[in-house]
Structure formats: C-alpha cells, structure tokens
Amino acid sequence: MSTAPLAGLKILSLAEQFPGPYATMLLSDIGAEVIMVERPGVGDPARQFPPLFRALNRGKRSVALDLKSAEGIARFREMVSKSDVIVEGFRPGKLAALGAGFEDMRKINPRLVYVSISGYGQDGPYRDRAGHDLSYEGVGGLLADQAEAGQPGPVPTLPLADIGAALFAAIAILSAVVSSQRTGQGRYVDVSMSDAVVSMLTAFLVPAANGTPLGEFISEPGYGVFTCKDGKLLTLSIAHEDWFWHPFCEAIDKLDLAGMKSRDRVTRKDELREEIAAVLVGKTRADWGGLFDKAGVPWGPVNSLAEAMNDPHVRARRLLRTIAHDGGKTETFLVQPLKFDGFETEISGLPPEIGADNKRLFEGGPN
C-alpha cells in the first residue's frame, strides 16, 4: 500500500500555462494521479516553451480530447465519473458552454471537486478581461511602489500572481476534497489570480485600509543586499531586532553603533547603510559568513541559479531529483518541498507526450 498522502486521488487537469500545472505538480508529487486533458495536436500552449512545460508537468499523464466534439465530451464525461477533482483554467463560462461546467459534471459525479483558475475570478467587472501575471500584479497592488512614484520600473522576475494562484488552488483542492469526503457532496471553488495577489499583500493592505502607518521594519539599515570584497553579494535581514543588531555591530567592529535602537536606526538608515556597505566590502563573503554564523546574525548568500542548485543546504534538503531517459540521458527536476514522515517524495515519470495515455484509458491497451 502506498504511503503517499494523496494516494488514490485522481485529478483531471484542463488548466494550462503556469498556475494549474504548478498546483497539480505539487499534488502529483505527494501521490495524486494527474491526467492532463489537452487539445489534440496542440496541447498546452506552454509546450512551445519546452523548459517551462517540462519543469511543471513531469510525472503526469496526458489524454488528447476535442471537447467541442460529441465523442470528446463523451469520453471526458466517462473520465469525470471516475475522478475526484477537475482543475480548469479557461475564461469564465467557456467550459459551461461546452457542457463541461460544474453543474453538468456534478450530475455525473456528485462528489466531484471542481476548481476554476482565472485571472479575475468568475464574477466582477474584469471577469472577461484578458491578462497575464503582470496585469494581475498591477491590479492587486504588487506594483504599488511604481504607482506611487508615477514611473514604470522593472518587471518583477518572479511571476507571483501565477505562483500565488497555484498555491491557493492546491489549498482549494485539498480543502474541498476533505469536505467532499466528509459530506459526500462536491464543491466548486473559484480561484482568482488577482485575488491571490491581494491576499499575499495582506500585511500591507490591511494597514492601508485602516489608515494606519505600516511602519518601517524593512527600512532598517541592516536589511538589504551588500557587496563583499570578492564581488559576491550577501543579504542581511535584521528587521527591527535589537538582539541581532548588537552582535552584528560586534562582528563588523562597530561597537559605537551597537547600542542604537531600531527607531533610531531607521531615522539614520541611509547614513548607516553606507557605513555598513563600506565595512562589508573589506572582507570576502565566505569570511563574513563565518563571522555572522558564529555571532548568530541573520544573513545569506545571494546565489545565482547555478549556485542555488548547488548550495549545500539545497542539496541537503534533497529538492532536486535526476531521472534517466531511455538511452542513458538524464534530466533533473525539482520536487515539492514538504517533508512528510514516512514518505519520501519522488518523481513518478517524465513529462508526457500529447495524448500519450489515450490508448490505455480509452481502449484498454498498453501505453
């Protein structure tokens, strides 16, 4: 018997691009069977970017179905009757118009959990507006600094609307499955990418909503990125904690600053940050790392992608897994990060070709 937490859970995924695939990948890693339902000959549009597609879809299965055809809908209904969850990422109302919306599917499977991921949700004035991650970040307030400055700035590297929606979708699936198992009745869940951004800004938006100053805990002079003698970068993350500031000042031989309280440091943040930078550029990152670890100062290296993959902590946490292709070629992937007692996360397989599982699922034949 499998020890995987989600062993036996079957998910049909019609969600493409990033949020749905990332959410279902996380659940696949902990035992769920994920079957992608793709458009024949085309598949997920992310397939045109193989590195992205492969990163998010290893270990899944694929069937190719034309949901605009009678045969495609019939086969989809057959799959729904034997599944626990549908995840979809179409514009609001699109699947309902094809006869594959929640109300139609729950008649086939009353216990079905149906999760829709869309840019702005299933209602509201923007529900039909097209968009991608950056637009949802803008609406949700993530680019507020640029709005307040009245000037465009750099596009964020991390697609936080995509990632946030994926994580909320995973929560939605798990919580609705628990409800379905308890009550015998399925659930519909509306996941909005712009709502996800708003939620992730809770600590900033609640003070703004109440007219309360946020405070300047990240305006500390010891909270930032600094350059070392060898040109490498490190982070300091002293955020209002006097108990970190004092040993930090000892470590950099600035005892005259050690008695300063947070409110005073914030008042003089620009001056102090320049003073800290002038000191840190005098030693290598490795030298400072040894001193800061010994003193208990919160710091870390600023890694490139290659350095992050080879960081001894990342390696020790076993977040990377390498699988072999036929012929000896290998490919490395990342696994979901949760550590379960009695269960070791592994990758169940490589990303599937479009429709790779049609024969097995619909004709009873081998793959």
C-alpha positions as CSV (number, residue, x, y, z in Angstrom):
1,M,0.0,0.0,0.0
2,S,1.4,3.4,-0.9
3,T,2.4,5.7,1.9
4,A,1.9,8.8,-0.3
5,P,-0.5,11.2,1.4
6,L,-2.7,11.6,-1.7
7,A,-2.5,8.1,-3.0
8,G,-5.7,7.2,-4.8
9,L,-6.7,10.8,-5.6
10,K,-7.4,11.3,-9.3
11,I,-7.2,14.8,-10.8
12,L,-8.2,15.8,-14.3
13,S,-6.4,19.0,-15.3
14,L,-7.6,21.3,-18.0
15,A,-5.6,24.1,-16.6
16,E,-2.7,25.3,-18.9
17,Q,0.4,27.5,-18.8
18,F,1.6,28.0,-15.2
19,P,-0.8,28.2,-12.2
20,G,-2.8,24.9,-12.8
21,P,0.2,22.9,-13.9
22,Y,2.3,24.0,-10.9
23,A,-0.6,23.3,-8.4
24,T,-1.2,19.8,-9.8
25,M,2.5,19.1,-10.0
26,L,2.8,19.7,-6.2
27,L,-0.1,17.3,-5.6
28,S,1.3,14.7,-8.0
29,D,4.5,14.7,-6.0
30,I,2.6,13.6,-2.9
31,G,0.6,10.8,-4.6
32,A,-2.2,12.2,-6.7
33,E,-2.7,10.8,-10.2
34,V,-2.9,13.8,-12.5
35,I,-4.2,13.4,-16.0
36,M,-3.8,16.4,-18.3
37,V,-6.7,16.8,-20.8
38,E,-5.1,18.5,-23.8
39,R,-6.2,19.7,-27.2
40,P,-5.4,17.2,-29.9
41,G,-2.2,18.1,-31.9
42,V,-1.7,21.4,-29.9
43,G,-1.8,20.5,-26.2
44,D,-0.9,23.0,-23.5
45,P,0.4,26.3,-25.1
46,A,3.3,26.1,-22.7
47,R,4.6,23.1,-24.8
48,Q,6.1,25.7,-27.2
49,F,8.4,26.6,-24.3
50,P,9.8,23.1,-23.5
51,P,11.9,24.0,-20.4
52,L,8.8,25.6,-18.8
53,F,6.5,22.8,-19.8
54,R,8.8,20.0,-18.7
55,A,9.5,21.7,-15.3
56,L,5.8,21.8,-14.4
57,N,4.4,18.6,-15.9
58,R,6.7,15.7,-15.2
59,G,5.1,12.7,-13.6
60,K,1.7,13.4,-15.1
61,R,-0.4,11.6,-17.8
62,S,-1.9,13.1,-20.9
63,V,-5.0,12.4,-23.0
64,A,-5.9,14.4,-26.1
65,L,-9.6,15.2,-26.4
66,D,-11.6,17.6,-28.6
67,L,-14.2,18.9,-26.1
68,K,-16.0,20.6,-28.9
69,S,-16.9,17.2,-30.4
70,A,-19.6,14.8,-29.2
71,E,-17.0,12.0,-28.9
72,G,-14.6,14.2,-26.9
73,I,-17.3,15.3,-24.4
74,A,-18.5,11.7,-24.0
75,R,-15.0,10.4,-23.2
76,F,-14.5,13.3,-20.9
77,R,-17.7,12.5,-19.0
78,E,-16.5,8.9,-18.7
79,M,-13.3,10.1,-17.1
80,V,-15.2,12.5,-14.8
81,S,-17.3,9.7,-13.4
82,K,-14.1,8.0,-12.1
83,S,-12.3,11.1,-10.9
84,D,-12.2,13.2,-7.7
85,V,-11.1,16.6,-9.0
86,I,-11.3,18.8,-12.1
87,V,-8.9,21.8,-12.3
88,E,-9.5,24.2,-15.2
89,G,-8.1,27.5,-16.4
90,F,-10.4,28.7,-19.1
91,R,-12.1,32.0,-19.2
92,P,-15.3,32.2,-17.1
93,G,-18.2,30.3,-18.8
94,K,-16.1,28.7,-21.5
95,L,-16.4,25.1,-20.3
96,A,-20.0,25.5,-19.2
97,A,-20.8,26.5,-22.8
98,L,-19.3,23.2,-23.9
99,G,-21.3,21.2,-21.5
100,A,-18.4,20.6,-19.2
101,G,-19.1,23.1,-16.4
102,F,-19.5,22.3,-12.8
103,E,-23.3,21.9,-12.9
104,D,-23.1,19.4,-15.7
105,M,-20.2,17.5,-14.2
106,R,-21.7,17.2,-10.7
107,K,-24.7,15.4,-12.2
108,I,-22.3,12.7,-13.3
109,N,-20.2,12.7,-10.1
110,P,-21.9,14.3,-7.1
111,R,-18.7,14.1,-5.1
112,L,-16.7,16.0,-7.7
113,V,-14.4,18.9,-6.6
114,Y,-14.3,21.5,-9.4
115,V,-11.6,24.2,-9.2
116,S,-11.6,27.1,-11.7
117,I,-8.4,29.3,-12.0
118,S,-8.9,32.5,-13.9
119,G,-7.3,36.0,-14.0
120,Y,-10.0,37.9,-12.2
121,G,-12.4,35.2,-11.0
122,Q,-15.9,34.2,-12.1
123,D,-17.6,37.5,-11.4
124,G,-16.8,41.2,-11.1
125,P,-16.2,43.8,-13.8
126,Y,-12.9,42.4,-15.0
127,R,-14.0,38.7,-15.3
128,D,-13.8,38.7,-19.1
129,R,-10.7,40.8,-19.5
130,A,-7.6,39.1,-20.9
131,G,-4.4,39.2,-19.0
132,H,-1.2,37.5,-17.7
133,D,0.7,37.6,-14.5
134,L,1.9,41.2,-14.7
135,S,-1.6,42.6,-15.2
136,Y,-2.8,40.8,-12.1
137,E,0.2,42.0,-10.1
138,G,-0.7,45.6,-11.1
139,V,-4.4,45.4,-10.2
140,G,-3.6,43.7,-6.9
141,G,-1.2,46.3,-5.7
142,L,2.1,44.4,-6.0
143,L,3.5,47.3,-8.1
144,A,2.3,50.0,-5.7
145,D,5.8,51.5,-5.5
146,Q,5.7,52.2,-9.2
147,A,2.2,53.7,-8.9
148,E,3.2,56.0,-6.0
149,A,6.4,57.1,-7.9
150,G,4.4,57.7,-11.1
151,Q,7.1,56.0,-13.0
152,P,7.4,52.5,-14.5
153,G,10.0,50.3,-13.0
154,P,11.5,46.8,-13.7
155,V,9.1,44.0,-14.4
156,P,9.3,41.6,-11.4
157,T,11.3,38.4,-12.2
158,L,9.1,36.1,-10.2
159,P,5.5,35.6,-11.5
160,L,3.9,35.9,-8.1
161,A,0.3,36.0,-9.4
162,D,0.9,32.7,-11.2
163,I,2.6,31.1,-8.2
164,G,0.2,32.5,-5.6
165,A,-2.8,31.3,-7.6
166,A,-1.2,27.9,-7.9
167,L,-0.7,27.6,-4.1
168,F,-4.3,28.8,-3.4
169,A,-5.5,26.3,-6.0
170,A,-3.7,23.5,-4.2
171,I,-5.3,24.6,-0.9
172,A,-8.7,24.7,-2.6
173,I,-8.3,21.2,-3.9
174,L,-7.2,19.7,-0.6
175,S,-9.8,21.5,1.5
176,A,-12.7,20.8,-0.9
177,V,-11.7,17.1,-1.1
178,V,-11.8,16.9,2.7
179,S,-15.3,18.4,2.6
180,S,-16.4,16.1,-0.2
181,Q,-15.2,13.0,1.7
182,R,-17.0,14.2,4.9
183,T,-20.3,15.2,3.3
184,G,-20.5,13.2,0.1
185,Q,-21.1,16.4,-1.8
186,G,-18.6,18.0,-4.2
187,R,-17.6,21.7,-4.2
188,Y,-17.0,24.4,-6.7
189,V,-14.0,26.7,-6.0
190,D,-13.3,30.0,-7.8
191,V,-9.6,30.9,-7.7
192,S,-8.7,34.3,-9.0
193,M,-5.1,35.2,-9.8
194,S,-5.6,38.9,-9.0
195,D,-7.3,37.9,-5.7
196,A,-4.2,35.8,-4.9
197,V,-2.0,38.9,-5.2
198,V,-4.3,40.9,-3.0
199,S,-4.3,38.2,-0.3
200,M,-0.5,38.0,-0.4
201,L,-0.4,41.7,0.3
202,T,-2.5,41.3,3.5
203,A,0.2,42.7,5.8
204,F,0.4,45.8,3.6
205,L,-3.3,46.3,2.5
206,V,-4.9,46.0,6.0
207,P,-2.9,48.9,7.4
208,A,-3.7,50.9,4.2
209,A,-7.4,50.1,4.5
210,N,-7.4,51.3,8.1
211,G,-5.3,54.4,7.5
212,T,-2.6,53.0,9.8
213,P,1.1,53.6,9.0
214,L,2.7,50.4,8.0
215,G,5.9,51.1,9.9
216,E,9.4,50.8,8.5
217,F,10.6,47.4,9.6
218,I,12.2,46.8,6.2
219,S,13.8,50.2,6.2
220,E,16.4,49.0,8.7
221,P,19.9,49.8,7.6
222,G,20.8,46.1,8.3
223,Y,18.1,44.8,6.0
224,G,19.4,44.7,2.4
225,V,21.9,43.4,-0.1
226,F,25.6,44.2,0.2
227,T,28.8,43.7,-1.8
228,C,31.8,41.9,-0.4
229,K,35.5,42.1,-1.2
230,D,35.4,39.3,-3.8
231,G,32.5,40.9,-5.6
232,K,30.0,38.4,-4.3
233,L,26.7,39.6,-2.7
234,L,25.2,38.8,0.6
235,T,21.9,39.6,2.4
236,L,21.5,40.9,5.9
237,S,18.0,40.6,7.3
238,I,18.0,42.4,10.6
239,A,14.4,43.6,10.8
240,H,13.8,45.7,13.9
241,E,15.5,43.2,16.2
242,D,17.9,44.9,18.6
243,W,19.1,41.4,19.7
244,F,20.5,40.9,16.2
245,W,21.8,44.4,15.8
246,H,24.2,44.3,18.8
247,P,26.1,41.1,17.8
248,F,26.2,42.3,14.2
249,C,27.9,45.5,15.3
250,E,30.4,43.5,17.2
251,A,31.1,41.3,14.2
252,I,31.8,44.2,12.0
253,D,33.8,46.0,14.7
254,K,31.4,48.9,15.0
255,L,30.7,48.9,18.8
256,D,29.9,52.6,18.7
257,L,26.7,51.7,16.9
258,A,25.7,48.7,19.0
259,G,23.5,50.5,21.4
260,M,21.2,52.1,18.8
261,K,17.6,51.1,19.0
262,S,15.5,50.3,15.9
263,R,13.7,53.6,15.8
264,D,17.0,55.4,15.8
265,R,18.5,53.2,13.2
266,V,15.5,53.8,10.8
267,T,15.9,57.5,11.2
268,R,19.5,57.3,10.2
269,K,19.1,54.4,7.7
270,D,20.7,55.9,4.7
271,E,23.8,57.1,6.6
272,L,24.1,53.8,8.4
273,R,23.6,51.7,5.3
274,E,26.5,53.5,3.6
275,E,28.7,52.8,6.7
276,I,27.8,49.1,6.7
277,A,28.5,48.8,3.0
278,A,31.9,50.4,3.4
279,V,32.8,47.8,6.1
280,L,31.4,44.7,4.3
281,V,33.4,45.4,1.1
282,G,36.5,44.8,3.2
283,K,36.2,41.0,3.5
284,T,35.1,38.2,1.3
285,R,31.6,36.7,1.5
286,A,33.0,33.5,3.0
287,D,34.8,35.4,5.7
288,W,31.7,37.4,6.6
289,G,29.6,34.3,6.6
290,G,31.8,32.6,9.1
291,L,31.7,35.6,11.4
292,F,28.0,36.1,11.1
293,D,27.2,32.4,11.7
294,K,29.3,32.5,14.8
295,A,27.6,35.7,16.0
296,G,24.1,34.4,15.2
297,V,23.4,37.2,12.7
298,P,20.7,36.6,10.0
299,W,22.4,36.6,6.7
300,G,22.7,34.6,3.5
301,P,24.4,34.4,0.1
302,V,22.9,35.9,-2.9
303,N,23.0,32.9,-5.2
304,S,22.8,32.7,-9.0
305,L,20.5,30.0,-10.3
306,A,23.5,27.7,-10.7
307,E,24.7,28.5,-7.2
308,A,21.2,27.9,-5.8
309,M,21.1,24.4,-7.3
310,N,24.5,23.6,-5.8
311,D,24.0,25.3,-2.5
312,P,24.9,22.7,0.2
313,H,21.7,23.4,2.0
314,V,19.5,22.9,-1.1
315,R,21.4,19.7,-1.8
316,A,21.0,18.5,1.8
317,R,17.2,19.1,1.6
318,R,17.1,16.9,-1.5
319,L,15.0,19.3,-3.6
320,L,16.5,18.1,-6.8
321,R,15.9,14.7,-8.4
322,T,17.5,13.3,-11.6
323,I,15.7,10.8,-13.8
324,A,17.2,8.8,-16.6
325,H,15.7,8.7,-20.2
326,D,15.9,5.7,-22.4
327,G,19.4,5.7,-23.8
328,G,21.1,7.0,-20.7
329,K,20.4,10.7,-21.0
330,T,19.4,12.3,-17.6
331,E,17.2,15.2,-16.7
332,T,17.0,17.0,-13.4
333,F,13.7,18.3,-11.8
334,L,12.7,19.9,-8.6
335,V,10.3,18.2,-6.2
336,Q,7.6,19.7,-3.9
337,P,9.3,21.0,-0.7
338,L,7.1,19.4,2.1
339,K,8.8,16.7,4.2
340,F,6.4,14.0,5.3
341,D,7.1,11.5,8.0
342,G,7.1,8.0,6.5
343,F,7.0,9.3,2.9
344,E,9.8,10.3,0.6
345,T,8.9,12.5,-2.4
346,E,10.0,11.1,-5.7
347,I,9.2,11.9,-9.4
348,S,7.0,9.3,-11.0
349,G,8.0,9.9,-14.5
350,L,9.0,12.3,-17.3
351,P,6.6,14.8,-18.9
352,P,4.1,13.0,-21.3
353,E,3.7,13.5,-25.0
354,I,0.3,14.8,-26.1
355,G,-2.3,12.1,-25.8
356,A,0.2,9.5,-24.5
357,D,-2.4,7.9,-22.4
358,N,-5.4,7.8,-24.8
359,K,-4.9,4.2,-25.7
360,R,-4.5,3.0,-22.1
361,L,-7.5,4.9,-20.8
362,F,-10.0,4.6,-23.7
363,E,-9.0,1.4,-25.4
364,G,-7.7,-0.7,-22.6
365,G,-4.3,-1.2,-24.3
366,P,-0.8,-0.6,-23.1
367,N,0.9,2.8,-23.4
